[in-house]
């Protein structure tokens, strides 16, 4: 809490921890391994390298310590991934 009694950080709420990024080439499958993926519940965010309104994100999945993406995106981009 700050000096006025306002909550600054609530320890009852989960906070994410970014583990890394992965570069996605258009129409190309890939994967990245990171031991940190086994330390919590995985999350990911995909950001296309375009301003097109309907840039399709690749299908992303996590199995153990490996984050994988399918070749179904026609736009290159970046996946930011982590755990909470």
C-alpha positions in Angstrom: 0.0 0.0 0.0 1.1 3.5 -0.5 1.1 6.3 2.1 -2.6 6.9 1.5 -3.6 3.3 2.0 -4.2 2.6 -1.7 -3.3 -0.9 -2.9 -0.3 -0.8 -5.2 0.1 -4.6 -5.8 -2.5 -7.1 -4.7 -0.8 -10.4 -3.9 -4.2 -12.2 -4.3 -4.1 -11.6 -8.1 -1.9 -13.6 -10.5 0.9 -11.6 -12.2 2.4 -12.9 -15.4 6.1 -13.4 -16.0 7.4 -13.0 -19.6 9.8 -15.8 -20.5 10.7 -14.8 -24.0 9.7 -14.0 -27.6 9.5 -16.1 -30.8 9.7 -14.8 -34.3 7.0 -16.3 -36.6 7.6 -16.4 -40.4 4.5 -16.3 -42.6 3.1 -19.7 -43.4 5.8 -21.5 -41.4 5.4 -23.8 -38.4 7.9 -23.6 -35.6 8.6 -24.1 -31.9 10.7 -22.9 -29.0 11.6 -24.7 -25.8 11.9 -23.0 -22.5 12.1 -24.8 -19.1 10.2 -21.9 -17.5 7.0 -23.0 -19.3 6.8 -25.8 -16.7 6.7 -23.3 -13.7 3.2 -22.0 -14.1 0.2 -21.7 -16.4 1.4 -20.7 -19.9 0.1 -17.6 -21.8 1.0 -16.1 -25.1 0.3 -13.0 -27.2 0.7 -12.8 -30.9 1.5 -9.5 -32.6 1.4 -9.5 -36.4 4.0 -7.5 -38.3 1.2 -5.7 -40.2 -1.6 -3.3 -39.6 -4.1 -5.4 -41.6 -7.3 -5.7 -39.7 -7.7 -9.4 -40.2 -4.2 -10.7 -39.7 -4.8 -14.3 -38.7 -2.7 -15.5 -35.7 -1.1 -18.9 -35.9 -2.5 -21.8 -33.9 -0.4 -21.9 -30.8 0.0 -24.7 -28.3 2.1 -25.7 -25.3 3.2 -29.2 -24.4 5.5 -29.5 -21.5 8.3 -27.0 -22.0 7.7 -26.5 -25.7 5.6 -23.8 -27.3 4.7 -24.6 -30.9 2.8 -22.8 -33.7 1.2 -24.1 -36.9 1.8 -22.8 -40.4 -1.7 -21.4 -40.7 -0.9 -17.7 -40.4 -0.2 -15.8 -43.6 1.4 -12.9 -41.6 4.8 -12.8 -40.0 4.8 -11.7 -36.4 6.1 -12.2 -32.9 4.8 -14.4 -30.0 5.5 -13.1 -26.5 5.1 -16.0 -24.1 5.3 -16.6 -20.4 3.6 -18.0 -17.3 1.4 -16.8 -14.5 
